[in-house]
Amino acid sequence: MNSRNIVRLFLSTLAVGGITAGIVGFAARWDEFAHLFTSFDIGEIVSTFIWMFGVGLIFSVISQAGFFAYLTIHRFGLGIFHGPSLWNAVQLVVIVFVLFDLVYLRFISFGTGQGLGSYLALAIFLLVIGLITAFFKTKQTNKQAFIPALFFMVVVTTVEWVPVLRVNNESWMLFMLFPLLACNAYQLLILNKLISKSQQELESKKAKKKQTSLNRHKQMT
């Protein structure tokens, strides 16, 4: 990918994170912001949206750091395990462990006197979003992309989500989760398009250079 499309990916992912956080923030923290809408305080609504948009930019940067870290880990995994077959099996095992820990560890830490349902529902939701994103990634590329895409959406998102998981504040958990999911899914699905565009731009530059060279040669002769 050329530098222009890397910058495009960075800026567009920032926008996805900021806009998602700005919208989801009101829903996830409705108890805090409902009075702004009942009183129809436009100034406060706009300033709150801008604040949540700024926080979403931070979530987006975390997402992008996780994405490029996973791309590096994925290349190492393919090399260490000599191809995608064993590496995909390892990733599948890690996915299962992370989902189990997401339910079990949170439940034993914060679930005193509560049912398991809400903890299980959150893990299932994360898995469903991961499966949907992995399905579309497979449609874009090939079947071998399914497990890596699912791993990224489940495992990497969970790692990025750890700061608020440790606090266990429900509104902040949702406030951070949706921008992370939106940014991670966006990066995963847009990557191949940007790589193809970079290749086309490179080929176009080569063709122009070749044509310029031919024109100069004709002029000299």
Rosetta blueprint (number, residue, H / E / L):
1 M L
2 N L
3 S H
4 R H
5 N H
6 I H
7 V H
8 R H
9 L H
10 F H
11 L H
12 S H
13 T H
14 L H
15 A H
16 V H
17 G H
18 G H
19 I H
20 T H
21 A H
22 G H
23 I H
24 V H
25 G H
26 F H
27 A H
28 A H
29 R L
30 W H
31 D H
32 E H
33 F H
34 A H
35 H H
36 L H
37 F H
38 T H
39 S L
40 F L
41 D L
42 I H
43 G H
44 E H
45 I H
46 V H
47 S H
48 T H
49 F H
50 I H
51 W H
52 M H
53 F H
54 G H
55 V H
56 G H
57 L H
58 I H
59 F H
60 S H
61 V H
62 I H
63 S H
64 Q H
65 A H
66 G H
67 F H
68 F H
69 A H
70 Y H
71 L H
72 T H
73 I H
74 H H
75 R H
76 F H
77 G H
78 L H
79 G H
80 I H
81 F L
82 H L
83 G L
84 P H
85 S H
86 L H
87 W H
88 N H
89 A H
90 V H
91 Q H
92 L H
93 V H
94 V H
95 I H
96 V H
97 F H
98 V H
99 L H
100 F H
101 D H
102 L H
103 V H
104 Y H
105 L H
106 R H
107 F H
108 I H
109 S H
110 F H
111 G L
112 T L
113 G L
114 Q L
115 G L
116 L L
117 G H
118 S H
119 Y H
120 L H
121 A H
122 L H
123 A H
124 I H
125 F H
126 L H
127 L H
128 V H
129 I H
130 G H
131 L H
132 I H
133 T H
134 A H
135 F H
136 F H
137 K H
138 T H
139 K H
140 Q H
141 T L
142 N L
143 K H
144 Q H
145 A H
146 F H
147 I H
148 P H
149 A H
150 L H
151 F H
152 F H
153 M H
154 V H
155 V H
156 V H
157 T H
158 T H
159 V H
160 E H
161 W H
162 V H
163 P H
164 V H
165 L H
166 R H
167 V H
168 N L
169 N L
170 E H
171 S H
172 W H
173 M H
174 L H
175 F H
176 M H
177 L H
178 F H
179 P H
180 L H
181 L H
182 A H
183 C H
184 N H
185 A H
186 Y H
187 Q H
188 L H
189 L H
190 I H
191 L H
192 N H
193 K H
194 L H
195 I H
196 S H
197 K H
198 S H
199 Q H
200 Q H
201 E H
202 L H
203 E H
204 S H
205 K H
206 K H
207 A H
208 K H
209 K H
210 K H
211 Q H
212 T H
213 S H
214 L H
215 N H
216 R H
217 H H
218 K H
219 Q H
220 M H
221 T L
